[in-house]
Amino acid sequence: MTGQRALVTGAAGFIGSHLVEMLVRQGVHVRAFVRYNSGQRAGNLELLPADIRAEVERYDGDLRDPDAVLDAARGMDSIYHLGAVIAIPYSYKHPREVVAVNVTGTLNVLSAARDLGTPRVMVTSTSEVYGTAQREPIDEGHPLHPQSPYAASKVAQDALALSFHATYGVPVRIVRPFNTYGPRQSARAVIPTIISQALTRDEVRLGALHPTRDLTYVTDTVRGFLLAMACDEAIGRAINLGTGQSITIGELAERAIRLTGRDVPVVSDAARVRPETSEVLRLRSDNRLARELIGWEPQVSLDEGLRLTIEWVREHLDRFDPDRYVI
């Protein structure tokens, strides 16, 4: 990959920053698309090692602006499209914004790739498109059943991506990560929420404890992105990235708390519980396609990943407010 040029949208986010770092370490020139803000904040890109940051070209813009996206995509060998509004509870409050960014933004990325003839394109989906598992493990042929505005926006995004491949020949592949976790993730997600509370409070407050999740460490996820992008047989297809193992939120909390070295109870907080018909109850991936098609398999165990995440949260506790429910 040395010498290639890649545009990464959502580069300032959790997964995006890890992808940027991995690409730079492999000799790729990265153009990082960052949503404009007057404070010139670069989100998680600011947490990258200085030598990595120095190699990143920042592009400020808004995914909803087709001119900005087209300009950012010029001269790129590949586009990794991660940019999105991703918080499910936030999508309950602001569905129009979520659709505008996630659907229109993806349309702009696909249109730019079509118009510029970009050789390789990847769109980031989510396991949320499947909803509560109707059968387990969940393969790529599982029915799509979005249970939140966020999930619906991702179903629409995926359909657009496949339509641009069928209609215009855009060489796009779709990756569907299951629940990714690791350093730099915000308190919007469950694992940093558990850890930050366990390290600083006498109890851990969560929403529903019975749903199951398939948890993938972030470096495994981004390695899957690179493998999918390098595989021509992945064009026009969706690929699950998950471990194939699931755990309840309650069991996850107990395991993470134990690894912090503390002994605090877990409490279900009604204010954090999602609407019953919107909560995805069961997620467990079938990752056979990823193994067979792109040669991917997870390498980081849950306990190892939790230890690495605990270490990072412990060193960055000033970034968390354990008493606040972040949506």
HELIX and SHEET records of a PDB file:
HELIX    1   1 PHE A   14  ARG A   25  1                                  12    
HELIX    2   2 GLY A   43  LEU A   47  5                                   5    
HELIX    3   3 ALA A   50  ARG A   53  1                                   4    
HELIX    4   4 PRO A   66  ALA A   73  1                                   8    
HELIX    5   5 ILE A   88  LYS A   93  1                                   6    
HELIX    6   6 PRO A   95  VAL A   99  1                                   5    
HELIX    7   7 ALA A  100  THR A  104  3                                   5    
HELIX    8   8 GLY A  105  LEU A  116  1                                  12    
HELIX    9   9 SER A  127  TYR A  130  5                                   4    
HELIX   10  10 PRO A  149  TYR A  168  1                                  20    
HELIX   11  11 VAL A  190  THR A  200  1                                  11    
HELIX   12  12 VAL A  218  MET A  229  1                                  12    
HELIX   13  13 ASP A  232  ALA A  234  5                                   3    
HELIX   14  14 ILE A  249  THR A  260  1                                  12    
HELIX   15  15 ALA A  270  ARG A  272  5                                   3    
HELIX   16  16 ARG A  288  LEU A  289  1                                   2    
HELIX   17  17 ALA A  290  ILE A  294  3                                   5    
HELIX   18  18 LEU A  302  GLU A  315  1                                  14    
HELIX   19  19 LEU A  317  ARG A  319  5                                   3    
SHEET    1   A 7 VAL A  56  GLY A  61  0                                        
SHEET    2   A 7 HIS A  29  ARG A  35  1                                        
SHEET    3   A 7 ARG A   5  THR A   9  1                                        
SHEET    4   A 7 SER A  78  HIS A  81  1                                        
SHEET    5   A 7 ARG A 120  THR A 124  1                                        
SHEET    6   A 7 VAL A 172  PRO A 177  1                                        
SHEET    7   A 7 ALA A 238  LEU A 241  1                                        
SHEET    1   B 2 ASN A 179  TYR A 181  0                                        
SHEET    2   B 2 LEU A 215  TYR A 217  1                                        
SHEET    1   C 2 VAL A 204  LEU A 206  0                                        
SHEET    2   C 2 VAL A 266  SER A 268  1                                        
SHEET    1   D 2 THR A 212  ARG A 213  0                                        
SHEET    2   D 2 ILE A 247  THR A 248 -1                                        
END                                                                             
